[in-house]
Amino acid sequence: MASPVDIVVVGGGAAGWSAALAATEAGARVALYEKLGESGGSSALSGGCLAFAGTDLQRAQGVTDSPDLLYRDLVEVGQGVNDPALVRTYCDAQLETCDWLRQAGVRFSPVIETASGQSVPRVHTVDPADMVRTLKAAAERTGLIAYHPNEAVAALETDPTGRVCGARLEGGASVAASRGVILASGGFAKNHDLLMHYAPQYAEAVFVAGAGSHGDGLRMGLEQGADVRDMDYVKGTFGKHPTDETNDHSLQAVYKGAIAVNQDGQRFVNESISYKLLGDAVMAQPWHTAYQIMDQGIFDTGDDRVRILDFGRRLEEGLFYVADTLEELATQIEIDPDVLVATVERYNGYVDAGHDPEFGRSNLVHKHGALRRIETGPFYAYPSTAVVFGTYCGLRIDTSAQVLRADGSGIDGLYAAGEVTGGFHGAAYMTGSALGKAVVFGRIAGAEAAGA
Ligand SMILES: Cc1cc2nc3c(=O)[nH]c(=O)nc-3n(C[C@H](O)[C@H](O)[C@H](O)COP(=O)(O)OP(=O)(O)OC[C@H]3O[C@@H](n4cnc5c(N)ncnc54)[C@H](O)[C@@H]3O)c2cc1C
């Protein structure tokens, strides 16, 4: 039997360390178990984008935003499937959480302009691995945390009333937690069986996530009778070069004005929508692949400070097809040249007319940015499929991060935060909302479990 604590946290990603920090700040004694040798999970691998609205950083860049606009965007991107109470909770807590992160020592870079699902620029970027380390260091400064790397939690333990009162470790030892357990064990993007059960349409996608993303917390919650949310909406992110398994080589040139065409040379989607919905669309195309097509003018708007817009770097890496004419480009990517030229000409006509009768594209990304013609060579093609970075669905929670059963009752002593939870995103995902959800609900879970 390990030393008893007030709270056990399962998993050391952004959600786990946010929960641990909030709980220790409230005076609780916490044990955080991380099944890998190093904590960080998908959080540390991520793009470091967090969706916050109404910050001083936005104001400094002339961006007018508000929690209410964030709420409307999140519900719209989630297609109204998301739990409005969770979305409202996020919107109400995010500004305070942003300040709380800064107080802990997290540093933000200027707000990024181009992001999926946002009416105005609101991506606040951090060095993600550094953010996790900073949260961990802040929790350790309280003197109330015991950190256990290389120790996986295997199951939850309950008292005779059914209250979750501790955890059993993979080695067999038990640890008692008088105030409960917080599941912060991430998603299941590294669990092939679960993926094929919930998202068989992504069988041919690329999967990139933290090595511990096996869905352990989902399983443990289900064992306690938890309900789940959003399981039908596992989605990949469009823009991944199909040739490798790293977390790099994704481009969203469509958000700078490129079009997406399939192997038949046809557009198939409004390219300005959420890259998760674009992920669904590309998986339905022949060979599960498309090409992002642009001209030199669009290429020149790339941004080497933003990985998904760093066209120059991808060109140097030899990942683009390039040709002086559209016909030559089509030949290189084995599309009928007449078809590709006709597709581009038709699209340019829509840009001129300000109306895209085929797919309704009216902006570069979501609702901002004017469309650009594709007309000045050289022309570029970037092969693109979908990559599943995370699963964004899972245990149903309430606004205090307590895990719920199907009848809406709470499971005593059981909390969850981050990617192991469902209900917040709904049908799709806004850039920055998963890492944002991890810190916002991690903080809430820690404070609630501690009774703050
Ligand atoms: C490449 C990539 C880029 C991304 N970019 C962004 C982005 O820019 N913005 C955004 O909003 N989202 C992004 N995401 C998604 C986002 O990073 C995740 O949804 C979020 O970080 C999840 O945080 P988490 O703390 O819930 O889980 P994780 O960070 O995955 O942490 C979970 C931890 O729990 C551990 N664990 C699992 N099971 C157990 C167990 N049984 N016992 C003990 N420990 C366990 C894992 O090893 C892991 O360390 C990205 C994801 C990836 C992979």
The ligand as an SDF file (V2000), in Angstrom:
LIG
                    3D

 53 58  0  0  0  0  0  0  0  0999 V2000
    1.0620   16.4570  -32.6390 C   0  0  0  0  0  0  0  0  0  0  0  0
   -0.1030   17.0480  -31.8940 C   0  0  0  0  0  0  0  0  0  0  0  0
   -0.3850   18.3940  -32.0530 C   0  0  0  0  0  0  0  0  0  0  0  0
   -1.4630   18.9600  -31.3450 C   0  0  0  0  0  0  0  0  0  0  0  0
   -1.6230   20.3120  -31.3920 N   0  0  0  0  0  0  0  0  0  0  0  0
   -2.5940   20.8720  -30.6460 C   0  0  0  0  0  0  0  0  0  0  0  0
   -2.6730   22.2740  -30.5350 C   0  0  0  0  0  0  0  0  0  0  0  0
   -1.8240   23.0090  -31.0170 O   0  0  0  0  0  0  0  0  0  0  0  0
   -3.7210   22.8070  -29.8310 N   0  0  0  0  0  0  0  0  0  0  0  0
   -4.6580   22.0140  -29.2240 C   0  0  0  0  0  0  0  0  0  0  0  0
   -5.5950   22.5470  -28.6420 O   0  0  0  0  0  0  0  0  0  0  0  0
   -4.5470   20.6740  -29.2440 N   0  0  0  0  0  0  0  0  0  0  0  0
   -3.5310   20.0900  -29.9160 C   0  0  0  0  0  0  0  0  0  0  0  0
   -3.3880   18.7350  -29.8920 N   0  0  0  0  0  0  0  0  0  0  0  0
   -4.2510   17.9580  -28.9960 C   0  0  0  0  0  0  0  0  0  0  0  0
   -3.8440   18.2480  -27.5450 C   0  0  0  0  0  0  0  0  0  0  0  0
   -2.4540   18.3570  -27.4570 O   0  0  0  0  0  0  0  0  0  0  0  0
   -4.3420   17.1540  -26.5960 C   0  0  0  0  0  0  0  0  0  0  0  0
   -5.7270   16.9070  -26.7610 O   0  0  0  0  0  0  0  0  0  0  0  0
   -4.1200   17.5820  -25.1430 C   0  0  0  0  0  0  0  0  0  0  0  0
   -2.7910   18.0340  -24.9660 O   0  0  0  0  0  0  0  0  0  0  0  0
   -4.3940   16.4060  -24.2140 C   0  0  0  0  0  0  0  0  0  0  0  0
   -3.9420   16.7190  -22.9220 O   0  0  0  0  0  0  0  0  0  0  0  0
   -4.1450   15.6660  -21.7740 P   0  0  0  0  0  0  0  0  0  0  0  0
   -3.3960   16.1830  -20.6020 O   0  0  0  0  0  0  0  0  0  0  0  0
   -5.5810   15.3610  -21.6270 O   0  0  0  0  0  0  0  0  0  0  0  0
   -3.4730   14.3160  -22.3190 O   0  0  0  0  0  0  0  0  0  0  0  0
   -1.9320   14.0000  -22.5750 P   0  0  0  0  0  0  0  0  0  0  0  0
   -1.1450   15.2360  -22.7670 O   0  0  0  0  0  0  0  0  0  0  0  0
   -1.8760   12.9670  -23.6220 O   0  0  0  0  0  0  0  0  0  0  0  0
   -1.4560   13.3960  -21.1820 O   0  0  0  0  0  0  0  0  0  0  0  0
   -1.9360   12.1600  -20.7200 C   0  0  0  0  0  0  0  0  0  0  0  0
   -0.8610   11.4830  -19.9140 C   0  0  0  0  0  0  0  0  0  0  0  0
   -1.4080   10.3690  -19.2170 O   0  0  0  0  0  0  0  0  0  0  0  0
   -0.4870    9.2940  -19.2500 C   0  0  0  0  0  0  0  0  0  0  0  0
   -1.2200    8.0520  -18.9990 N   0  0  0  0  0  0  0  0  0  0  0  0
   -2.0580    7.3960  -19.8280 C   0  0  0  0  0  0  0  0  0  0  0  0
   -2.5680    6.3030  -19.2110 N   0  0  0  0  0  0  0  0  0  0  0  0
   -2.0480    6.2840  -17.9660 C   0  0  0  0  0  0  0  0  0  0  0  0
   -2.1920    5.3960  -16.8570 C   0  0  0  0  0  0  0  0  0  0  0  0
   -2.9620    4.2940  -16.9220 N   0  0  0  0  0  0  0  0  0  0  0  0
   -1.5050    5.6510  -15.7120 N   0  0  0  0  0  0  0  0  0  0  0  0
   -0.6950    6.7580  -15.6330 C   0  0  0  0  0  0  0  0  0  0  0  0
   -0.5160    7.6100  -16.6720 N   0  0  0  0  0  0  0  0  0  0  0  0
   -1.1920    7.3920  -17.8030 C   0  0  0  0  0  0  0  0  0  0  0  0
    0.1180    9.4100  -20.6370 C   0  0  0  0  0  0  0  0  0  0  0  0
    1.3410    8.7290  -20.7360 O   0  0  0  0  0  0  0  0  0  0  0  0
    0.2630   10.9210  -20.7820 C   0  0  0  0  0  0  0  0  0  0  0  0
    1.5040   11.3870  -20.3120 O   0  0  0  0  0  0  0  0  0  0  0  0
   -2.3030   18.1520  -30.5490 C   0  0  0  0  0  0  0  0  0  0  0  0
   -2.0020   16.7920  -30.3870 C   0  0  0  0  0  0  0  0  0  0  0  0
   -0.9060   16.2450  -31.0390 C   0  0  0  0  0  0  0  0  0  0  0  0
   -0.5640   14.8020  -30.8070 C   0  0  0  0  0  0  0  0  0  0  0  0
  1  2  1  0
  2  3  1  0
  2 52  2  0
  3  4  2  0
  4  5  1  0
  4 50  1  0
  5  6  2  0
  6  7  1  0
  6 13  1  0
  7  8  2  0
  7  9  1  0
  9 10  1  0
 10 11  2  0
 10 12  1  0
 12 13  2  0
 13 14  1  0
 14 15  1  0
 14 50  1  0
 15 16  1  0
 16 17  1  0
 16 18  1  0
 18 19  1  0
 18 20  1  0
 20 21  1  0
 20 22  1  0
 22 23  1  0
 23 24  1  0
 24 25  2  0
 24 26  1  0
 24 27  1  0
 27 28  1  0
 28 29  2  0
 28 30  1  0
 28 31  1  0
 31 32  1  0
 32 33  1  0
 33 34  1  0
 33 48  1  0
 34 35  1  0
 35 36  1  0
 35 46  1  0
 36 37  1  0
 36 45  1  0
 37 38  2  0
 38 39  1  0
 39 40  1  0
 39 45  2  0
 40 41  1  0
 40 42  2  0
 42 43  1  0
 43 44  2  0
 44 45  1  0
 46 47  1  0
 46 48  1  0
 48 49  1  0
 50 51  2  0
 51 52  1  0
 52 53  1  0
M  END
$$$$
